[in-house]
Amino acid sequence: MRARDLGIVIGSLEPGPNNAITDVPGVSVGHTTLIAGEGALRVGQGPVRTGVTVIQLHEGNIWKEPLFAGCHRLNGNGEMTGLESMQRKKPSLMP
């Protein structure tokens, strides 16, 4: 269930047709999950349970047209282990 389904509206604009980040032109999302091995954990061998999600914010050359970006990790125990952010170029929409 989404917040909007509960009557919680964030922002002043209407959502796109899918109410998703991919409604924004040029934005794409990719995800993969890796599950390999069974049984007890053997360090350096497995089993493995991991995944990654990537949000590409525009279709251009990210090296020539960098955007403000950040990332965050939540480890398998449910605790936050790190937060990094980087800024190669000041976003044009920021004051």
Secondary structure as the mmCIF struct_conf table of DSSP 4:
data_model
#
loop_
_struct_conf.conf_type_id
_struct_conf.id
_struct_conf.beg_label_comp_id
_struct_conf.beg_label_asym_id
_struct_conf.beg_label_seq_id
_struct_conf.end_label_comp_id
_struct_conf.end_label_asym_id
_struct_conf.end_label_seq_id
HELX_RH_3T_P HELX_RH_3T_P1 ALA A 3 LEU A 6
TURN_TY1_P TURN_TY1_P1 GLY A 7 GLY A 7
BEND BEND1 GLY A 11 LEU A 13
HELX_LH_PP_P HELX_LH_PP_P1 GLU A 14 PRO A 15
TURN_TY1_P TURN_TY1_P2 PRO A 17 ASN A 18
BEND BEND2 ASN A 19 ALA A 20
HELX_RH_3T_P HELX_RH_3T_P2 ILE A 21 ASP A 23
BEND BEND3 VAL A 24 VAL A 24
TURN_TY1_P TURN_TY1_P3 PRO A 25 GLY A 26
STRN STRN1 SER A 28 ALA A 36
BEND BEND4 GLY A 39 ALA A 40
STRN STRN2 ARG A 42 ARG A 42
TURN_TY1_P TURN_TY1_P4 VAL A 43 GLN A 45
STRN STRN3 GLY A 46 GLY A 46
STRN STRN4 VAL A 48 GLN A 56
BEND BEND5 GLU A 59 GLY A 60
TURN_TY1_P TURN_TY1_P5 ILE A 62 LYS A 64
BEND BEND6 GLU A 65 GLU A 65
STRN STRN5 ALA A 69 LEU A 74
TURN_TY1_P TURN_TY1_P6 GLY A 76 ASN A 77
BEND BEND7 GLY A 78 GLY A 78
STRN STRN6 MET A 80 MET A 86
BEND BEND8 ARG A 88 LYS A 89
TURN_TY1_P TURN_TY1_P7 SER A 92 LEU A 93
#
